[in-house]
Amino acid sequence: MASGGHTTVIQRVLERRAAKPATIEEGTTATVAVMVRVLPPPKALLAFQDAPLRQLMQRRITPDVLECEAVADDEEALRRFGAEFRPVVLTDSTELIRKLRARPTARAPFIVYVAEVDDADEREAGILAGADECVGRRVSDVELDARIRAARRITLEENRKLSATDDLTRAASRRFFGKHFPRELERAARYKRALSLILCDIDHFKKINDTLGHAVGDEILQQFGPRLQQALRRGIDWVARIGGEEFAIVMPETGYEPAFDVARKLRAAVSHTVFNAGKKTITVTASFGLCGMDQVPSGDHKVAEQVLRVADAALYRSKETGRNRVTATTLKDSGG
């Protein structure tokens, strides 16, 4: 299943949901652990003048860690890098490192210098040229894998800072959700696995802003995202802020009943512990809507849109029937 169409549809739904003005600038967080699992491997440029070393590195770096493209000389490497940014570069050329560092770019790649001889002088030469890491060509598979995975995590952390996070809410952004929620569904459908989506909305948030001020609202939002995340599985479940005070919780490999239990715990985690705002303590509640699936249906290109709408309808019922509650359903129950 292609995700492009999904992304467009989901984005339209999210834009409709976010029609009301947000209280703070849109943005959120995803933990790097989730991004490592969800995002495709970063692109890397292998620029080695030494042909045997180039071939060795191509064999040793697996496609699940880095998506590699290899070139044989500095000029071709600079041309390729200029045509498309690569967040990771491995090379045996200190001259190429200096030229890359001299380029006026908004983002800097993570550069690994692979030295002919693994000694202090060679490592120093690489660092002085501008490399982030230096290894010898006879580095063990274990060490090389650790260094490359570290480069990948650093790259994803930089990406997180640039596009997917908001330091206030510490949840994934609406854009991140629109792009990667369909991918989670596609993965679950492919392997015939469970997945659940919970939507939640802070109750009477406009009243909080109007009576106590937007600064208090910001402090509540600052605490709200982490409070949700604390009740979830680290590095697996993830939270996204999809509107001013609206959040989505994506729970891979979690079916209807366990997701219902989690939603109840989330509701309690919000309502049973006060929020601190300045010198005040404030009781806050939230309404929740769940769409849980014990097995994501395959072959349906509209499943992401359907799941979002079902969860949204459940959230609406929670708000209409008194707020501070959980309404749970499935695609089958909804007729989707």
N, C-alpha and C positions, 0 to 999 in steps of 0.2 A: 504494500500500500504506500502510495506517495503521500508525504506530509504537507506539501505545498498548499493543496486545496483546503486541508484541515486548518492550517494556520490562518488562511484568509477568513474562513467561516468563523473560527473561534475569535479572531480579532474583531470581527463585526459584532459578535455577541458581547464581547467584553467592552467594546466602545459604547454600546447601548447601555450597558450596566453602569458605566463610568460617566454617564452624561452629566450627573450632578458634579459640581466642583469639588475637588479634593481639598482636604484641610492642609495638606503639606505636599511638597513636590513628589510626583510619582516616582517610585523606585522601590527596591526591596532587597532581600537576600536569598542566596541559596548557599548552603555550605559547600565548600570545595569538594567534600566527599561525595555529595550528590552530583555535582558537576562532572566529576571524574567518571561517574557511572552513566550519566545521561548524555553528556556531550560527546561528539566524535573526537578521535585523537587529534591533537594539534598538528598542523603541517610543519615539516622540518626540511631544511635544505642541507644535504650532505655535499660539501665542497672539498674534494680531496684531489690534489695533484698526483698523489701516490695511488696508482690504480689498484694494486693488491689491497691497500688499506681501505680504499673506497668500497671495494667489493666485500671486504670483511665486515665493515660497518653495516652495509646493506643486509647482510645475512644475519647479523647479531641483533639488530633493532627490529622488533616484531611490529606488524601493522596495527596491533591493538594498543600500542603505546604511542607511536608516532607515525604519521603518514609521510613517508620520506620520498624526496626527489633528489637524485644524485647528479652532480655535474663535475667536470674534470678540470676546470680552470677558473681563476678568479674573475675574469671578465664576464664569463657566462654566468657565474654565480651572482655578480652584481646586476646583470641584466635581468635575471629571473627574479631576484629580490626586489628590484625596482618595479617589475610588472605586477608582482603580488607579494604582499608582506608575509613572511614566514616567522612565527614567533620563536622558533628554535633553529639554530644553525650549528652544525658540527663541521669542523674544518681542521686541516693540518697547516694552514697558512696564516701566519701572524700578520702578513701584509693585508690579506682580506679582512681580518678582524679590524685592523686600523681603518680601512676604508669604510667598512660598515659603521663603525663608531663615528666616523666623520660625517656621515650622511645626516642632513637635517630632516629627521622624521619625527612624527608625533609619538610613535611607539618604538621602543628599542627591543631587539630580539635577545633571547637568552642564548649566549654563545658558549659552546664547549670546544676547547682547543685540545686536539688529540696530538700529543707530542711523539716524535720519533723515539726519544729516550725519556724515560720517566725519572727525571732527576730534578733537583732544586732549581738549577739554572734554566731548564726548559720550562718548568712551571712558572718561574718568574717572568720569562719572556712572554708567555701567553697572557699572564695577568697584566703586565705592563702594556701589552697591545690592546687590552680591553676585554679579554675573555672573562666570563663569569665562573667557569669551571675548567680545570685542566686534568687530563688523564693521559696515561701512557698508552701506546698502541697495543701493549701486551696486558692491558688491564683485564682482570678476571671478568667472566660473564656476570657474576653476582654484583661486583662493584659497578660495572657499566650499567647494568639494569637499574641499580639504585640511583645512580647519577642521572640517568635519563628520566626516570620516574619523578625525581626531584625537580628536574627542569620542567616536566609537564605540569606538576602541581603548582610551581611558581608561575608558569604561564597562565594557568586557569585562575589562580588567585588574582593576577593582574587583570584578566578579563572580567572577573567578578567585580573588582573595584571599578572598572571602567563602565560596565554596562548592566550588571545584574544585581547590584546591591544598593541599599539605602541604609545608611548608618543609623537612621532614626528607628525604622521598623524592624530591620534585620530579618527580612523575608525576601522571597524571590519577587522580581518585578512582574507587572502585568504582561510586559512584552516577553519575559522569560517563560511565564506560564502559557501564553498563547502559542509559543513555538514548541515547548517541550512537553506539555501535557499530552498533545496528540502522539508524540513519540513514545511516551510511557504506555499509552493505550495500544499502540501498534505492537510494542514489544510484548505486552501481556497477551494480546490476541494471537500473536505468532506462536507463543509457547503454551497457549491455552491456560493462562493463569488468571488469578483474581486481581481486582483493582477496585479501589473505592475513592470517591471524591466527596469531601465535606466542604460546604460553603458556610461561612459564618459572618455575621454582621453585628457590630457593637450596638447595643440597644440605646436609643435616645441620644446618639452621639451629637447631633445638632444642638440639642438642649444643653449638653455639657459645654460645647463651644460658646453658645450664646450667653449662658449664665456665668460660667467660670473663666471663659477666655480661651483663645486658641493655644496659648502657651500650655495650659492645663491639658487640652486635647492632645497636643504633641507629646506630653509626658506620658499620657495613657497609651498612646500608640507605641511609644518607645518601649514600654513594658509589655504590651500585648503580644507582639510577635514572638519574643522569646518565651513567654508563658505558654503559648501554644506548642512551640517546638520542644519544650521540656517534657511534655507528655507523649512525645512521638519517638520513633526509632531513629537514632542518630545515623545520618548518612544514607538513609533509605527513604523515609517519609520526608516530605518537604512542604513548606508553607510559602504561599505567594500572596502579596497584597494586590488585589485586583480592582480596588476602588478606594475612596477616601478612608472608609472604616470597614471595608469588606475584605475578607481573606478567604483563600482557598487552601485546603489541605489535601495533598495528593498522597495516597497510601498504596504503593505497589504491593502485590501479592497479599492483599488483605481483603477478605470476603465480607459479605453483608453483616453477619452477626458480630465478628470481632471489630469491624469498623463502627458499628452501632455502640459497642462498649466504649470505644475510644472517644466517640463524639460525646457520650455522657460524661466521660472523665474531663474532656476539654471544657464542657459547659461548667462543671463543678470547679475546675481550676481557675476559671475566670471569675465566677460569682462568689466563691467561698473565701477568697483572699483579697483584701483591699488593695487598691492601687495608691501609690504615693505620688502626690503632685504638690510640689513646693512644701509647705508646712502642713498640708491637709492630707487626709486619707479619704479615698472615695471608693464607694462600692459600685462596681461596674458589672453589668450582665451582657450576655450575647445570645443571639438566636442562631440555631444551626440547622442546616438541611443536608441530608446524606443521600447519595446515590451509590449503593453498594452492589458489586457484582462478584459472584463466586467464580465466574469464568467470563472474560471479556469476549463478546461475539466477534468472529472473524468475518472478513469479506464485506463489512459495512463501512463505507467511506464516510458516513455521517455519524458514526458512533460517538466521536468526541463532542460534537455539537449536541447530540441527544443527552449524553451524560451531564453536560453542563446545564442544559435546560431542566432536566429532571431534578438535579440538586438545587437549582435555583427555585423551582416550584415548591420543593420541600421547605426551603428556607422561608419562602413567602408564607407558607402555611404556619410555620413556627411564629412568625411575626404577627400574623393575623389572629392567632389563637392565644395570644397573651405574652409572647416573647419569653426570653430566658428558658428556652426549651429546645428539644431535638425532635425533628421530624425525619423519619427514615423511610426510604423506598428503594426499589430497584427498577431497572429498565423494564422488566416484565410487568411489575405492578403498575407502572405508568402507562403501559401500552406502547412503549418505545421499541 
